[in-house]
């Protein structure tokens, strides 16, 4: 990789050992993925829950945090993805003290590095949405795909070590979606039915993700007959990234790089085209509910809920009572507004629990299942149903309304 | 078939030998593994229930989220870890995770590598040269 004088200085340790490690890590990654040089980035976003970090990862962070202050601080605004707990509610989830201790240690280490503990995967709705053409280093697949596709920003998937590296060096290797030529469509998806509910959008994302298949594919959708809202594209993108490891999509006439389909289709290159209709979306959803007629809990998470999703949930629960656990997970930025506007009170009066700053699958989901006797889970998140099976759950993908109905019927799924 | 060499587009880590564990499925440490027990745990994965510890995983494409970037390091620290990853297609997360963990990985072949390597074969993975490769021993 071609290095500037500043990057050579970083590599030589002139900015301290943390930045030196960081740029060596980035060079290793960039060389593997064919980067020719670095691109400056304006923000970094780190995924680092302690279930992923483990003790080894926390100790690794603590060693970096133990460096002198002038040798360890991030150089650009650097924020965090959800943590592995909501300390205020950990006892209700039956999380163990060792989990909370590990979380506290990780938080202390990140704070010593100058990282802002925002604990959110919806920073594009709540913190600082990137703008068209802005190069960033984001570390949650849902954040990356939304920022690339809806905002027109430039980011690859930056895992925790690489996002932290970007924070420490202020740059990232220039490969993948930092390059204009990588942002062209590689397949076209003709959608014959525009989704209505959030779980429909998630199911569409999942189907497109399976068709795309890997990180380097860029689907372009045609046929969407109205402009989707932010929460709809949030669920669509999160599922597409989860099922397909996809980091960028276009919707003709809607997303900023595809005012017309021709804008993102390479000239003279016939692309594979797929058709998806309502029957495909219903069949996908049915595949996750077969043989389940009751659930142990309902979870709204992955991504964290916006204020408007919480308002919808409160409306569905008004005057009713959830008789199985109903967990709704949001960000620390949304939670105070939900409290102030009475949404938290309405949801919790109906038996629900609002959790802040965590995400269900990033919070020791296997241990929570064992401690609480949870196995069968209903959610409106296609991303969550894709992940949670590996943690021992059997998930059902349903609308928010159907999930609430089940929660208020003792877990029985209402046909 | 013994001795046949399959070259990859890129690689990192150390040269090693091990028994191949092969499937046409993708790979994500978060989605697919019970990292405490060292087995594939995702019910839909064709290797569900199989131990991955010490095996050379030969799989299709990197899948899922960003957690694998930390998890390879965590798995290696506890020695409940595959020997190497051999993939048709990587995403950046696998590369970042392998770089942090100093883990052996090669990727990018002219053919479907999951069809070329028999499950259980003793293989050698060498990412150290200009042309990384996997070879059936």
HADDOCK unambig.tbl for C-alpha pairs under 7 A between the chains (distance, minus, plus):
assign (segid A and resid 25 and name CA) (segid B and resid 99 and name CA) 6.64 0.50 0.50
assign (segid A and resid 28 and name CA) (segid B and resid 99 and name CA) 6.66 0.50 0.50
assign (segid A and resid 29 and name CA) (segid B and resid 95 and name CA) 6.02 0.50 0.50
assign (segid A and resid 29 and name CA) (segid B and resid 96 and name CA) 5.91 0.50 0.50
assign (segid A and resid 29 and name CA) (segid B and resid 99 and name CA) 6.71 0.50 0.50
assign (segid A and resid 32 and name CA) (segid B and resid 10 and name CA) 5.93 0.50 0.50
assign (segid A and resid 32 and name CA) (segid B and resid 11 and name CA) 6.83 0.50 0.50
assign (segid A and resid 52 and name CA) (segid B and resid 67 and name CA) 5.89 0.50 0.50
assign (segid A and resid 52 and name CA) (segid B and resid 70 and name CA) 5.81 0.50 0.50
assign (segid A and resid 52 and name CA) (segid B and resid 71 and name CA) 5.36 0.50 0.50
assign (segid A and resid 53 and name CA) (segid B and resid 70 and name CA) 5.47 0.50 0.50
assign (segid A and resid 53 and name CA) (segid B and resid 71 and name CA) 6.41 0.50 0.50
assign (segid A and resid 53 and name CA) (segid B and resid 74 and name CA) 6.30 0.50 0.50
assign (segid A and resid 54 and name CA) (segid B and resid 74 and name CA) 5.67 0.50 0.50
assign (segid A and resid 56 and name CA) (segid B and resid 74 and name CA) 5.57 0.50 0.50
assign (segid A and resid 56 and name CA) (segid B and resid 77 and name CA) 6.29 0.50 0.50
assign (segid A and resid 57 and name CA) (segid B and resid 70 and name CA) 6.99 0.50 0.50
assign (segid A and resid 57 and name CA) (segid B and resid 74 and name CA) 6.29 0.50 0.50
assign (segid A and resid 139 and name CA) (segid B and resid 66 and name CA) 6.71 0.50 0.50
assign (segid A and resid 140 and name CA) (segid B and resid 65 and name CA) 6.99 0.50 0.50
assign (segid A and resid 140 and name CA) (segid B and resid 66 and name CA) 6.17 0.50 0.50
assign (segid A and resid 141 and name CA) (segid B and resid 65 and name CA) 5.74 0.50 0.50
assign (segid A and resid 141 and name CA) (segid B and resid 66 and name CA) 6.61 0.50 0.50
assign (segid A and resid 157 and name CA) (segid B and resid 66 and name CA) 6.90 0.50 0.50
assign (segid A and resid 157 and name CA) (segid B and resid 92 and name CA) 6.29 0.50 0.50
assign (segid A and resid 157 and name CA) (segid B and resid 93 and name CA) 6.52 0.50 0.50
assign (segid A and resid 158 and name CA) (segid B and resid 93 and name CA) 6.65 0.50 0.50
assign (segid A and resid 159 and name CA) (segid B and resid 66 and name CA) 4.88 0.50 0.50
assign (segid A and resid 159 and name CA) (segid B and resid 67 and name CA) 6.67 0.50 0.50
assign (segid A and resid 159 and name CA) (segid B and resid 69 and name CA) 5.17 0.50 0.50
assign (segid A and resid 159 and name CA) (segid B and resid 93 and name CA) 5.65 0.50 0.50
assign (segid A and resid 159 and name CA) (segid B and resid 96 and name CA) 6.72 0.50 0.50
assign (segid A and resid 160 and name CA) (segid B and resid 69 and name CA) 6.40 0.50 0.50
assign (segid A and resid 160 and name CA) (segid B and resid 70 and name CA) 6.57 0.50 0.50
assign (segid A and resid 161 and name CA) (segid B and resid 69 and name CA) 6.84 0.50 0.50
assign (segid A and resid 162 and name CA) (segid B and resid 96 and name CA) 6.48 0.50 0.50
assign (segid A and resid 214 and name CA) (segid B and resid 61 and name CA) 6.37 0.50 0.50
assign (segid A and resid 215 and name CA) (segid B and resid 91 and name CA) 5.53 0.50 0.50
assign (segid A and resid 242 and name CA) (segid B and resid 64 and name CA) 4.82 0.50 0.50
assign (segid A and resid 242 and name CA) (segid B and resid 65 and name CA) 6.21 0.50 0.50
assign (segid A and resid 243 and name CA) (segid B and resid 64 and name CA) 6.43 0.50 0.50
assign (segid A and resid 244 and name CA) (segid B and resid 63 and name CA) 6.49 0.50 0.50
assign (segid A and resid 245 and name CA) (segid B and resid 63 and name CA) 5.15 0.50 0.50
assign (segid A and resid 245 and name CA) (segid B and resid 64 and name CA) 5.34 0.50 0.50
assign (segid A and resid 387 and name CA) (segid B and resid 31 and name CA) 5.12 0.50 0.50
assign (segid A and resid 389 and name CA) (segid B and resid 42 and name CA) 5.73 0.50 0.50
assign (segid A and resid 389 and name CA) (segid B and resid 43 and name CA) 6.67 0.50 0.50
assign (segid A and resid 390 and name CA) (segid B and resid 31 and name CA) 5.47 0.50 0.50
assign (segid A and resid 390 and name CA) (segid B and resid 32 and name CA) 5.52 0.50 0.50
assign (segid A and resid 390 and name CA) (segid B and resid 33 and name CA) 6.52 0.50 0.50
assign (segid A and resid 390 and name CA) (segid B and resid 41 and name CA) 5.11 0.50 0.50
assign (segid A and resid 390 and name CA) (segid B and resid 42 and name CA) 3.91 0.50 0.50
assign (segid A and resid 390 and name CA) (segid B and resid 43 and name CA) 6.74 0.50 0.50
